[in-house]
Amino acid sequence: MLRASLLLLCSWFLVPAAGAEPFDHGEWDALLKAYVQPQGATTVVDYAGFAAAQTRLKAYQDRLSGVKPDEFDQWDNKEQLAFLINAYNAWTVALVLTAYPDIKSIKDTGSLFSSPWHKAFIPLLGKTRSLDDIEHYLIRGSGRYNDPRIHFAVNCASIGCPALRPEAYSGDRLDTQLDEQTRLFLSDHSRNRLEDGILRVSSIFKWYREDFEKGWRGLHALPSFFARHAAALGLSAADTKRLLAGHIDIEYQDYDWRLNAKRS
């Protein structure tokens, strides 16, 4: 009887907390739907609208800041990743608003000696963090997620960046959302295209090439990632075969750091 009770007790502690209540991103979702406007394969951001709604944005950020690390750890990986992507994007918008409208690029929020991505101004999961902390430590560096599609979801407030999605990410739809973000970005031929026999792609693939070669969905080489998304890139079957054979060069395009703002 004692042994059975001990086994029951141990099994209770080992049950994963998969049923932990997910975080409600409804406030952020409403703001995105109101102030992010689709424009072809990308979006533009109505920062003036966000500026008028800063009280709502701050209320959402305060709730994000209220999440304790042990609560975060109870969520499954998809809920965690959706939370971190939304947090990154919300605080990126907030950072732009600290200088808007007198700003042409998010880089203008930094200085000669300090990158805006290095600023520690985000109270999240028990520490004051920077945008780089969220992306490179909590997301990329944690070893929990290993998903290169995050590079099409975290938004750097620039024209060259993948679009800010006009809805919040959610754990239950995350795979679908990330797949769509990937297709949209790759299908934007101002950023990624086969031209004169050369595959010209965003500098994202140069900066984070290692993330696309870590075995996500069995892919261990950047050309294999592009081949998997041949349709979005507009590659024919013959193009794809040549790419995988190493007969198509890959070049990285200059990044457009201008603000992804709605033009008046």
N, C-alpha and C positions, 0 to 999 in steps of 0.2 A: 504493500500500500504506500509506504514511504517513497519507494523507488518510483512508483507511478506518479506520485505527486511532484517529485523533483523533476521528472521528465516533462510533465505538463508545464511546470514553472519555467524551465529552460526554453521550451518551445515557444512560450509566450514572449520571452525576451528576444527570441530570434525571428519573430514574425516581422517582415519588412513593413515600414509605415507607408505602404503604397496608397492607403486610403486617406492620407493626410489631406485636409481641405486645401485645394489650390488657391493661389492668390487671385483676387478679383482685379483685373486690369481694365474694368469698364470705363473709368474716368479717362484713362489714356486713350482707349479705343475711341471714345466720343470726340476727344480733341483731334486725333488723327483724321477721323472722318470729316471733321469740320474744316481743318486747316491744311490738309495735304491733298493736292489735286493731281490726279493722273494726267499724264501728258505723253501719249504714246507708250513706249516701253519704260518710261521713267515717271517721275513726279516732280512737282515744284511745291515749295513750302510757303505758306502765308504766315510769315513771321509777325506781321502786324496783327493778324488775328490771334496768334499765340500770345503776343504781348498784351493784348486786351484780356486774355484769359489766364494770366499768370497766377491768379489766386487758385484756380482750378488745377493748374499744373503743379503748383506748390503743394496742394493738398494730396495729390497723387504721390509726389515725391516723398512727402512726410510718411505716408503709409508704407512706401518701399523701405524707407529708413527704419521703420518700426519692426521689420522682420528680423528676428534673432537667428544667429547661425544654426542653432539646433532645430529651429522650425524649418529653415531652408533645407537642411540635410534630410528632413523627413519626406520631402517631395521626391518624385522620381526624376530621372535626368531630363526628361522633356519639360517638365514644369520648371525645373531649375534654369534650364537654358532659356526658355521663354522669358522668365523673370529677369535674367541678366541682360538679354538683348533689349527688352523694353526699358530697363533701367539705363542702359548705355544711351539709347536713343533719346529718352526723356531728358537726361542731363546734358546731352549734346545740344538739344534745342534750348535748354535753359542757359547754357554757356553762350550761345549766339545772342540770346536776348540781353545779356549783360552789356553788349556793345551796339546792338541794333537800334536805329538804322544806319549808324555811322560805321559801316563795316562792309567790306567787299569780299572777305574770305574769313573763314573760321580762324585762319592763322593770325588774323589781326587781333584776336583775343589773347594772344601770347605776347612775347617780347623777344628781343634779340637773344636773350640768354635763357628763355623759358618757353618750351613748347606748350601750347594749350592742352595737349594730351597728357602732360606731366603734372598739371595742376592738381593738387590734392584738395578737393572741395566737395566731395560727394560722401555724405554719411551713409554707409551701406554695410550691412552684415558685421557690425561691431567695430568698424574702422572708418577713418576718413580716407577716401580713396580718390584716385585719378581715373580718367577715362582709360588710360593705358592699363591701370590695375585691373579694371573690369575685363577688358579685352584680352590682355596678354597673360594675366595671372589667373583670374577667376574662370575665364572661358578657355583660352588656348592652353594655359599652363597647368591647369588642374588635372589633366589626364582623364577627366570624366566623360568628355563629349566626343572628341576626335571627329569633328564634322566640319569640313572645309566650307560648307554652305553658309556658315555664320558670316563669312566675308561679304555675302550678298544681303545680309540682314542688318548688321551694325552699320550705322550711317554716320559719315564724317561731315555732313552738311555741305558737301561740295558737288559741283556738277559732274565731276569725274567719278564720283562715288556711286555705287548701286543705289537705287531709289529708296527713299524712306517709304516704307509700306503704309498705305492709308488705312491701316487697322492694326490693332495690337496683336502681338504673337500670343498664342495660347498653347499649353502643353498638349491638349487633345487634338490640335490641328497642326502642330509644328512641322511635321514631315511634309505635309501638303503645302504649307506656306513657304518653307525653305526651298522646296522643289520649284515652286512658281517663281520665287525671287531669282533663283538661278537661271531659269529659262528666260525670264524677262531681261536680265542683265546681258546674257550671252546673245540674245536676239537683237540687242541694240547695236546696230552696225556702225554707229559713230564711235563706239568703244571697242568692239570686237568684230573682225571681219577678215575674210580671205581676199587678198588684193594683190594682183600681179604675182600670184604664186606664193605669197608670203602670208602667214597667219598673223595678223596684227591684233594684239590683245591688250587689255588694260594692264597697267603696271602692278595692279593687285596680284597678278599671277607671278610676277617677279619677286615682289616683297614677301609673299607668303607661299612660295612654290612648295616648300616642305610640307605644308598642311595638305596639299593636294596629292601628296605622294606617300602618305602614311597608311595606306591600305583601306581607306574609306570605301565601302562597297567593293572591295577587292581591287581597287585602283592604286597602283604604285608608281605611276609616271604621269606627268602633266599631259602629254599627248593622249594618254588613255582617258583622262578626264574630258578633254575636248572631244574625243571620238564618241564618248558616251552621250554627249550633247550635240552631236553633229547636226541634227535638225535645227536646233536653235541658232547655231552658228551659220546655217545655210550651206553646210558641206555636203557634197554628193558622196555616193558610195565610193567612187574612185578617189575623191579628195581624202576621204577618211582612211582608205587603204594606204595612200601615199604618206599621210600624216603618221600613221602607226609604224610605217617602214622607215621613218626618219627622213623622208624626201621633201618635206615641207618645213621651211625655216619658221621659227616663231620669233616675232619681234614685239617689244613692249612699247606702247604709246605713252607720250607725255600725259601727265595727270592734270586735269583742269581743276584747280583749287578755288575757283570762283564760287561764291555762295549759291546754294541751290534754291534761291528765293524766287517767289512769284514776282514777275515784273509788272510794275504799275503802268 
